[in-house]
């Protein structure tokens, strides 16, 4: 006998049990043997085709997969929202930088003209004083006549000096500066170069050189020199460089959300450390092992 026929037979058995059961007086209800009915149902369940059992499993698995997909989708949306917020912050900073661009350029040009004119005047005064002194010495030092004449010729040939570099002998490190605002690091000396990282205000940095309004930190990092100073603030942050090829920047210590990645040898602010994690900006953390 096939499984289908066996199941139908068992169903007919249940039907017979119900039809032949005792009636409750004055009602449509019947008295049946509960154990006998349950035994028949159990036997039906055992004889159900495997396809039906598989369908039940598929239904349960489908529900689980849908729930997991829904949770993963919510996580993706949340991460996207955080990335959008970070991009909006960066866009706002860039917009303000462009608005200040013309003002900074005009101010830098004015300062350069004033410095050039003042330096030339100072140099001319110094040269004039040197000439007077040498002329006086010539009358008293006949033996040094040839040397004095040579010195005068050299001095006169250098009247067109534009700048005199004054070295502060008491300074221990002329390359140390401090940021006066939250400051973008870029790959080159200009706002058209790609953004690398953001330094927090009052961060101590080391500058290799300053030219045309841009300070060079190393071969691939530049910041606007208008926003750095040698005046040491009362409280400041140290800076370090990354050592990983691409270092993840997360929203919190050991956080699951990666905001962006910074390349090797990128300068970052060291605001504070917590359980092997370093805060480099507001709500931005990196693993301390990859800083030096």
C-alpha positions in Angstrom: 0.0 0.0 0.0 1.3 3.5 -0.9 2.0 6.2 1.7 -0.9 8.2 0.4 -3.3 5.4 0.8 -2.0 4.7 4.3 -2.5 8.3 5.3 -6.1 8.3 3.9 -6.8 5.1 5.8 -5.6 6.6 9.1 -7.7 9.7 8.4 -10.8 7.5 7.9 -10.0 5.8 11.2 -10.1 9.1 12.9 -13.4 9.9 11.1 -14.8 6.5 12.3 -13.7 7.2 15.9 -15.6 10.5 15.8 -18.7 9.0 14.1 -18.9 6.1 16.6 -18.1 8.1 19.7 -20.8 8.6 22.4 -22.9 11.7 22.1 -23.2 14.3 24.9 -26.9 14.6 25.6 -28.6 17.8 24.3 -25.5 18.9 22.3 -23.5 18.2 19.2 -20.4 17.3 21.2 -19.0 13.7 21.4 -16.9 11.9 23.9 -13.8 10.4 22.3 -10.7 8.5 23.5 -7.9 11.1 23.5 -5.0 8.6 23.6 -6.5 6.7 20.7 -6.9 9.8 18.6 -3.3 11.0 19.4 -1.9 7.6 18.5 -3.5 7.8 15.1 -2.2 11.4 14.6 1.4 10.3 15.5 1.2 7.5 13.0 0.0 10.0 10.3 2.9 12.3 11.1 5.4 9.4 10.8 4.0 8.5 7.4 4.1 12.1 6.0 6.3 12.3 2.8 9.8 13.6 3.1 8.9 16.5 0.7 6.5 17.9 3.3 9.1 17.6 6.0 11.6 19.3 3.7 9.1 22.1 2.9 8.7 22.8 6.7 12.5 23.0 7.1 12.8 25.3 4.1 10.1 27.6 5.6 11.9 27.8 8.9 15.2 28.4 7.2 13.7 31.1 5.0 12.5 33.0 8.1 16.0 32.8 9.6 17.7 34.0 6.4 15.3 36.9 6.1 15.9 38.0 9.7 19.7 37.8 9.2 19.5 39.7 5.9 17.3 42.4 7.6 19.9 42.8 10.4 22.8 43.0 7.9 20.9 45.5 5.8 20.3 47.7 8.9 24.1 47.5 9.7 25.0 48.6 6.2 22.5 51.5 6.3 24.0 52.6 9.7 27.6 52.5 8.4 26.5 54.4 5.3 24.9 57.1 7.5 28.2 57.4 9.5 30.2 57.7 6.3 27.9 60.4 4.9 28.2 62.4 8.2 32.0 62.2 7.9 31.9 63.3 4.2 29.6 66.2 5.1 32.1 67.4 7.8 34.9 67.2 5.3 32.9 69.0 2.6 32.1 71.8 5.1 35.8 72.3 6.0 36.7 72.3 2.3 34.0 74.9 1.5 35.2 77.2 4.2 38.8 76.8 3.1 37.9 77.9 -0.5 36.0 80.9 0.9 39.2 82.0 2.8 41.5 81.3 -0.1 41.4 84.7 -1.8 41.8 86.5 1.5 44.8 84.4 2.5 46.5 84.9 -0.9 46.0 88.7 -0.8 47.3 88.8 2.8 50.3 86.7 1.9 51.1 88.9 -1.1 51.0 92.0 1.1 53.1 90.5 3.7 55.7 89.3 1.1 55.9 92.8 -0.4 56.4 94.4 3.0 59.0 91.8 4.0 60.9 92.2 0.7 60.9 96.0 0.9 61.8 96.1 4.6 64.6 93.5 4.2 66.1 95.3 1.2 66.1 98.6 3.2 67.7 96.8 6.2 70.3 95.2 4.0 71.2 98.5 2.3 71.6 100.2 5.7 73.9 97.4 6.9 76.0 97.5 3.8 76.3 101.3 4.1 77.5 101.0 7.7 80.0 98.4 6.7 81.3 100.6 3.9 81.8 103.5 6.3 83.6 101.3 8.8 85.9 99.8 6.2 86.7 103.2 4.8 87.8 104.3 8.3 89.9 101.2 8.8 91.6 101.8 5.4 93.2 105.0 6.7 94.6 103.2 9.8 95.6 99.9 8.3 97.8 100.4 5.3 99.2 96.9 5.6 95.7 95.5 5.1 94.9 97.7 2.1 94.6 94.9 -0.4 92.4 92.9 1.9 90.1 95.8 2.6 89.8 96.7 -1.1 88.8 93.1 -1.8 86.2 93.1 1.0 84.7 96.4 -0.3 84.4 95.0 -3.8 82.7 91.9 -2.5 80.3 94.0 -0.4 79.4 96.3 -3.3 78.7 93.4 -5.6 76.2 92.1 -3.1 74.0 95.2 -2.9 71.1 93.3 -4.5 70.6 90.9 -1.6 66.8 90.5 -1.1 66.7 88.7 2.2 69.0 88.2 5.2 68.4 85.0 7.2 68.6 85.8 10.9 69.4 82.7 13.0 68.2 82.6 16.6 71.1 81.0 18.4 69.0 80.4 21.5 66.4 78.3 19.8 66.7 74.6 20.5 64.5 73.5 17.4 63.4 76.0 14.8 61.3 73.3 13.1 58.7 72.9 15.8 55.3 74.6 15.2 51.8 74.3 16.7 48.5 74.3 14.8 46.2 77.3 15.5 43.0 75.6 14.0 41.8 72.2 12.9 44.0 71.7 9.9 43.9 69.6 6.7 47.0 67.7 5.6 47.3 67.5 1.8 49.6 65.6 -0.6 50.9 68.9 -2.1 51.2 72.6 -1.5 47.7 73.7 -2.5 44.0 73.2 -1.8 43.7 71.3 -5.1 45.8 68.5 -3.8 44.0 65.5 -2.3 43.1 65.5 1.5 45.2 63.0 3.6 44.2 63.6 7.2 42.9 66.2 9.7 45.1 67.5 12.6 43.4 68.8 15.7 44.0 72.4 16.9 47.0 72.9 19.2 48.9 69.9 17.7 52.7 70.0 17.9 54.3 69.3 14.5 57.7 69.4 12.9 58.1 71.4 9.7 60.9 70.9 7.1 60.3 74.1 5.2 57.8 76.9 4.4 57.2 78.3 0.9 54.4 80.3 -0.7 52.0 79.9 2.2 52.5 76.1 2.6 54.5 74.2 5.3 56.1 70.9 4.3 56.0 68.2 6.9 57.6 65.5 4.7 57.7 64.6 1.1 54.0 63.9 0.9 52.4 66.1 3.6 51.7 69.8 3.5 49.6 72.2 5.6 48.6 75.9 5.2 51.3 77.9 7.0 48.8 80.6 7.9 47.4 78.2 10.5 50.6 77.3 12.4 52.7 79.2 14.9 55.9 78.9 16.9 54.1 80.2 20.0 53.7 77.2 22.3 50.1 77.0 23.7 49.4 76.3 27.4 48.0 72.8 26.5 48.9 71.0 23.3 48.8 67.5 21.6 51.8 65.6 20.5 51.8 64.1 16.9 52.9 60.7 15.6 53.2 58.9 12.3 51.3 55.8 11.1 53.3 52.6 10.4 50.6 50.4 8.7 50.2 50.4 4.9 46.6 51.4 5.4 45.5 52.1 8.9 41.7 51.9 9.7 40.2 54.9 11.4 37.2 53.8 13.6 34.4 55.7 15.3 35.4 54.4 18.8 38.0 52.2 20.5 37.6 48.7 19.0 34.6 49.9 17.0 33.0 47.9 14.2 32.6 51.0 11.9 35.6 52.0 9.7 35.2 55.7 8.8 38.2 55.8 6.4 41.8 54.6 6.0 45.1 56.6 6.1 48.3 55.5 4.3 51.7 54.7 5.9 53.7 57.6 7.4 50.6 59.9 7.9 50.9 62.5 10.7 48.1 62.3 13.3 47.3 64.2 16.5 47.6 62.2 19.7 44.7 63.5 21.8 44.5 60.6 24.3 44.9 56.8 24.6 42.5 54.2 25.9 43.1 50.4 26.1 45.7 50.3 23.2 43.6 52.8 21.1 44.6 56.4 20.3 42.1 59.2 19.6 43.4 61.3 16.7 40.3 63.6 16.3 36.7 63.9 17.6 35.2 60.4 17.4 38.1 59.0 15.4 40.4 56.3 16.8 43.3 54.1 15.6 45.1 51.1 17.0 48.1 52.5 19.0 50.4 49.7 17.9 50.6 51.3 14.4 51.9 54.7 15.6 55.4 55.8 16.2 
